[in-house]
Amino acid sequence: MKKQDRSLTVTMVVVFLAVTVVWFLSFFVVRLLFGAPNGAGTAGDLFGAVGALFSGWAFVGVLRAILLQRRSLQIQHDDLKATLDEMKQAREAHEESADTLRTQVEATRLQTRAQVLTTLVETPLKVDMSTFLSGFSQHVSPQRDHFKGIIA
């Protein structure tokens, strides 16, 4: 229990006891000031202070409810703070994952380009070496030479 909570609890107990003592002493003070009651109605009126006693207890109850609500709000605040920290960590992890995925996509794209370029360069060379496609080689050679000029 925190020091502030403890002091509020002690204050509530002191107020509760003070209300009870004042109520108890009120009978004797009224009797001392006004004398003994001379009828049942007057004696009953002396105990009307019981209403004040219960009002005092209700006040202490309200203080206790405030204390409990404050403690509950503090716990909720701490939970929300922890949830926010977790969400920040999750966001950072997602950002790292997205960066890694972007890097992988770029690497795959470059690898595909390299494979396409390799195929474009090697295909005309294979055609030149093939006896079956020797006639086709004459049509491919100018394109191959043009492509070599672009690469160089």
Secondary structure as GFF3:
##gff-version 3
##sequence-region A 1 152
A	DSSP	alpha_helix	3	34	.	.	.	ID=ss1
A	DSSP	alpha_helix	40	46	.	.	.	ID=ss2
A	DSSP	alpha_helix	49	129	.	.	.	ID=ss3
A	DSSP	alpha_helix	134	151	.	.	.	ID=ss4
###
